[in-house]
């Protein structure tokens, strides 16, 4: 969980104009190309032998762009399709193009999908100046391939480990894809007979837990104000309504919660008024003494001047 910014590190007033110029310059630089590549994050579920549609749209200028699709899996990169050159069996663009693209749609079809084509696909744009230059990719579209005879349901918990501090709000991700038996999705902490019910999308849940539901396939939850007692492994589970039994479970997400350290500055702040009380009294006495000395000195000077005038 990201920590909130500390006020002690906030810039002073005279630094704000300079900071504003720096930030605005960086923003203009990042948008100077005038284009943006859009593609869905996924995950997308496809069965072996089916046709996969990967969508990609470029917003802004796309006439002089070199576009290609790259698949990343097990830290390996493979060019899937290039809109300028090359021959790619089984892959074709969604829109047949002339020498110049008619629009900014760079979606592709992959026919007769196999298990080897599971991975994350990136729609990449290059200016063509340097073919081997590093390009900043987006998150890509994750693709899962289901084999024959496997259940037509996927429960995806992408977070293996989540670290938090007491009082944080924790996001636990769960996506359910495909068609399974009728029944609710539930969250549990732990396994077996001793597991603890955390959230039921069709029933009673713990008061500090809320659902996210960003889409129909999203069964993520938020744990608010976590404590060290909330640590454990959380499972997103699909149930069958007919038998009221578990049908499938996600791989689980481990949550570790550490106690928030007590700052020693609090003790100093509490003791500061007590220590400053006698110090402030001493300063008051010294101020009175100094003021008295100044008055006596000034009176002596006036008397001396008066004496000089009389003698003159």
JOGI-V760642 format. One record per residue. SS is DSSP state (H for helix, E for strand, - for the rest). Layout:
[[SS] [SS]]
//
This chain:
[[-] [-] [-] [-] [-] [-] [H] [H] [H] [-] [-] [-] [H] [H] [H] [H] [H] [H] [H] [H] [H] [H] [H] [H] [H] [H] [H] [H] [H] [H] [-] [-] [-] [-] [E] [E] [E] [E] [-] [-] [-] [E] [E] [E] [E] [E] [E] [-] [-] [-] [-] [E] [E] [E] [-] [-] [E] [E] [E] [E] [-] [-] [-] [-] [-] [E] [E] [E] [E] [E] [E] [E] [E] [-] [-] [E] [E] [E] [E] [E] [E] [E] [-] [-] [-] [-] [-] [-] [-] [-] [E] [E] [E] [-] [-] [-] [-] [-] [-] [-] [-] [-] [-] [-] [E] [-] [-] [E] [E] [E] [-] [-] [-] [-] [H] [H] [H] [-] [E] [E] [E] [E] [E] [E] [E] [E] [-] [-] [-] [-] [-] [-] [-] [-] [-] [-] [-] [-] [-] [-] [E] [E] [E] [E] [E] [E] [-] [-] [-] [-] [-] [-] [E] [E] [E] [E] [-] [-] [-] [-] [E] [E] [E] [E] [E] [-] [-] [-] [-] [E] [E] [E] [-] [-] [E] [E] [E] [E] [-] [-] [-] [-] [-] [-] [E] [E] [E] [E] [E] [-] [-] [H] [H] [H] [-] [E] [E] [E] [E] [E] [-] [-] [-] [-] [-] [-] [-] [-] [E] [E] [E] [-] [-] [-] [-] [-] [-] [E] [-] [-] [E] [E] [E] [-] [-] [-] [-] [H] [H] [H] [-] [E] [E] [E] [E] [E] [E] [E] [E] [E] [-] [-] [-] [-] [E] [E] [E] [E] [E] [-] [-] [-] [E] [E] [E] [E] [E] [E] [-] [-] [-] [-] [-] [-] [H] [H] [H] [H] [H] [H] [H] [H] [H] [H] [H] [H] [H] [H] [H] [H] [H] [H] [H] [H] [H] [H] [H] [H] [H] [H] [H] [H] [H] [H] [H] [H] [H] [H] [H] [H] [H] [H] [H] [H] [H] [H] [H] [H] [H] [H] [H] [-]]
//
